[in-house]
């Protein structure tokens, strides 16, 4: 991650994006014992920060070369093509999500599912809700990080141009937008309750931009930060303090021993709390120092499932959302035992890996097949 223009694919990106997709799936299953194995319980940040940062990094890595070699227009056209793919995936996933919820509500005669999944409004006025889904103003639970990705990619041509040409200006504008969101309440409205986006795009764009800067605009400055032992020690200390601090959520006795001014939870995830951002960046620095790009474990068989999922993040994410909703219904209607929770999590991860492997197999077939003239 510390090279501005790597020549080969950095397996760490695929590995940790795949890990974030597994964590997102696990954390979306409520009252899930397996969530204790995810990073959200041991600090201020969680899998969402990993996903957004790596998405910004890989977007800059892919489209930065295109912008430098072919110009702004060509790069923008390719980025907008990706935006369209994300938008189609969002609409498709939302429809599947609503249909799945409607079936379960009818099958088990339990309207509470519709209320919990924010789908009750759809059953009351489907024609209005479908229009608002298309306008990105009606976001179903567990799907809301995908619209964030859509808007970030929609603004990415200008963001990437600034990172490549005027990185200081890009950071000033990005920090100003984040400040307007965090301190000024700038956000986008949702329908019909006049609520706002859970992942505030005006705030989370800062982490996306940092990822893009690390990919194409960091140069020697990032290298100096990563090599500094003082920075590494500071990051490790911050992560340790955050882990202990976070324990006050789960251990009331510990919380009673902490001064009132130190009880900072819940942190503002929607507007990307500075403590969350700093925690993720500390994690990233430690990981980059301890896991080099040529780390041997990245080429071992046990790492391949995560790498496969990371390479097909959009499809795996969509499947994970579907599976997390299915898991909720199964745990509620069949059994909520620990054994059932473990089985559902392992089965869900196996299905995500199977989908990624299937997509990779199809892609390998396309590379092996000779080009044939298109029939007219």
N, C-alpha and C positions, 0 to 999 in steps of 0.2 A: 504494500500500500504506500510505500514511501518513495516510489519512483513516479515521476510525472507522466512518463509515457512507456509503460512496460511493453515489451515485445511479445510476450506470451501470456496466456490466460493465468491470472493469479487464482489458484485453487482456494485460497483463503476466503475470497469473496463468495464463491459458490458454497463453501462449507458453512460459513457463518450465516449466510442468507437462508440456506436450508435449515440450519438450526433455529433461526428466528421463526420460520414457518411452522416447524414442529411446536415451538413454544407457544405461538399464537393459537394453534389448534388446541393444545392442552389447556391454555388459560381461558379459552372461550367455553370450555365445559365447566359449568358451575359446580361448586362444592367438590372439586376434583382433587383427590389426594396426590395425584401425579404432578400437580402444579408446584408442589414443594421441590421438584427437581428442575424448575425453571428459574431464570435469574430474577424474576420480579420480586421474590421474597427476600432477597439478600442485598438490596440496595434501593436507590431512588428511581432508576430507569428500568425498562423491560424490553421485550422483543420488538416493540414498535420502533424504538430508536435505532436498533440494529437494522431493521428492514429499510427505514427511510434513508439512513446514512449510506448504506450499500447501494440502494437504488440511485441516489445522487452520484455516487462514485462511478458505478457502471454506466450510467447514462452519459456522463462526461467522457469516460474512457472510450465509449463507442462513437458518440456523435462529435466529440471534440476533434478527432482526426478528420472526420468528414468536413467539419466547418473550416479547418485549417487548409485542407487540400482542395475542397470543391466550393467553398464559400458559404455565406449565410443562408442564401435561398435554398440551396440543395439540402443543407443540414436541417433547416426548418421544415422542409417538406417531409423528410424522413422522420423527424420527431413527431410531426402531426399525424403521420401514418400510424405511429405507435400509440398516439393519443386515441385515435379512432379504435384501435384494437382493444385498448383498455376500456373505452366507453362501451363498446359492444359487450365485452365481458361483464361489465358492471350491470348493464340492463338485463342480460341473460341471467346473471346470478340473482338479481333482485326478483325476477319473475319466478325462478325456481324456488327461491326462498319463500315467497308468498304462497306459491302452490303447495309447497311442503307443509307450511304452517296451516293452510286451509284444510288440507287432508287430515292432519292430526287433530285439529279442532273438531272436525266432523266425525272422525273415527272414534275419538275418546270422549266426545261431548264435553270438552273442557275449554270454555272460552278464555280461561286465564292465560293459555298459551298465546293467543292472539294479542292480549294486552301486554304480556311480558316481552314479546318480540316486536312491539311497535307496529304490528300489522292490523290492529283493530280498526284503525282509520281506513284501511283499504277495504275492509268488509262493509264499512258504512258508506263510502263514496269511492268506488273503484275507479270510475272514469277520471275523477280529479286527481287521485293518487298516482295513477299511471302516468299522467301528464307531468306531475311533479317529479316522479322518478326520472323521467327523460330530461328534466331540467336540473337534475342534481339537487333538488330541494326537499326530497323525501328520502331519507337514508335509513335503511333498516339496521337493526342491531347486528354487530359483528361484521358489517360490510363497509363501515365508514372509512376505513383506511384506503380503500380503493378509489373513491372519489377524490381523496386528498392527493393520491398519486396522479390522478388525471389532471387536476389543476396545476400541480407542480410541473408536470411535463408540458402542459399547455403554455406555461410561462417560461419554459426552459430555453427556447432559442435565445431570448434576450439575456437571460441569466448566464447562459454559457458564453455568449459573446462578451459580456462584461467580465466574466472570470478570465477569459483568454486575453482580453485587451486591457481592461481596467479593473484588476482584482480589488484594489483599494476602494474604488467607487462601488463595486458590487457588494463588498462587506458593509460599507456605510449604509447603503440603501437597505440591505437585508436586515441589519441590526435595527434600523429605524422602523421597519415594518414590524419586526418582532416586538419592539418596545410599544408600538401603537396597539398591538394585539394584547400584550401582557398587562400593560399599565392603563391603556385607554379603552380596552374592551372591543377593539376592532375585530369583527368576525362576520361570517355570512349567516343569513337567516334561513331557517327551515320551515317547512309547511307541515301541519296546519297550526301548530302550537306556538309559533313565533319563537321557537328555541333556536339555538345556534349549533354550528358544526362541532362535533366532539373533538375532532382533530382540526384545530383552527389553522387553515392554510397560511394565514398571514404570520403565524408563529412558527409552524413547522418548516416553512421554506428556509429558515436559517440553517437547520441541520442538513437539509438537502443541499444547500449551497456549500456548506462546509465539506460535505462528501465530494461534490464536484471539484472544489478547490484542491482537495487532497489528490485528486486524480490528474489534474492538468495544470494547476497553477501554483502548486506549493513550492517547487524548486528546492533550493538548499535550506530555506527557512524551516520547513518541516523536518528535514533530515537532522538539523541541529537540535530540534526539540526532542526527536526520538532518541538521539544518542546521549542526551543529557541524563546523567545518573540522578541529579537533583530532581529533575522533572519526574523520573520514574519513581523515586522514593516518595515524592509528594502525592503522586497518583495512587500508589499502593496505600499510603496512609489515609487518603480520603476515602478509598473504597472500604477500608477496614472500619473507619468511623461510621460510614453510611450503613454498613451491615449491622453494626451494633445499634445504631440509631433506629434502623428499620425494625429491629426486634421489639421495640416498645409497642408496636401495633399488636403483636401476638402474645406478649407477656405483660398483662396489666400490672403485675407486681413490680416489674422493671420500670414501667411508665410512672408509677407513683414515686420512684426514687429520682426521677428526672425533673429538673426545674421547669416550671410552666412555659417559659419562653423557648424551651427546646422542643416542645411538642408541636411539630410543624406539619403534621399530617392532617388531612390528605394534601399531598403536593398537587399543584395545578398541572395536570397532564394535558388538558385541552390546549392551554396556551404555552406549553413547553417551559415549565418552571426552570429557572437558572440552575437549581440544584440537580434537577434531572439531566439537563444538558451537560453540566460539568461532570456528573457521574458517568454518563455514557462516554464522554471524551476521555475520561481517565481510564475507563475500561478499554477503549480502543487503543490508547497508547501502550498500556500494559500488554495487551494481546499482540500488538505489532512487534513489541520488543521480545516477547517470549515465544512467539510463533513466527519464524521466518518463512519467507515465500517458498523455500525449498524444504520445509519440514517434512520429514519422512512419513509421518503418520497420515499426511494428506493423500498418499498414494497406497495406503493399506486398504484391504477390502472393507473393513468396518466403517471407513470414512466415506466410501462411495455412495451409500444411500443418501447421506446429507448433501453431498456434492450434486448428485442427480437432481434432488429436489430444488436446490439452489439454482440450477441451470434452467429450470422450467417453473419459475416462481409464480407466474400469473396463473397457470393452470392448477398448480398445486395449492395455491392460496384459495382459489375458488372451490376446489374439492374440500379443503379443510373447513371452510365455512359451512358447507353442506353437511359434512360429517359431524361438526360440533353441534349443529342443531339436531341432527339425528341422535347424537349421544344424549342430549338433554331429554329428549322424549323417551329414550330407552331407560335411562336412569330413573325417570319419574314414573313410568308405567310398568316396567318389568322388575328392576331391582336397583337399589342405590348402594349396594354393598361395595366394600373395598375391592373384592375380587372382580366384581362387575366393572368397576371403574378402571382397574388395571387392564382388563381384557379389552374394553372399548378403546382405551388409549392406544394400546399396542396394535389392535386391529386397524384403527384409523391411520396410524403412522405407516403400517404395512401397505394400506391401500394408496396412500400418498406416494410412497416409494414405487409401488407397482405402476402408477400412472406415469411418474417421471421416467421410469425405465422403458415403458412402452413408447413414450414420446421420443426418447433418445434412439430407440430402435427404428422408429419410423424415419427419424432424421438421418440415421446411418444408411437406410435404404435409399433415400433421395440422393445421398452423396455417391452411392455405388452405381445407381442406374445411369446409363448413358443418356445424353440429351437427345430428345427426339423431336422432329418437326411437329408443330401443332397443326392438327387437321383443321381445314377450313371448309 
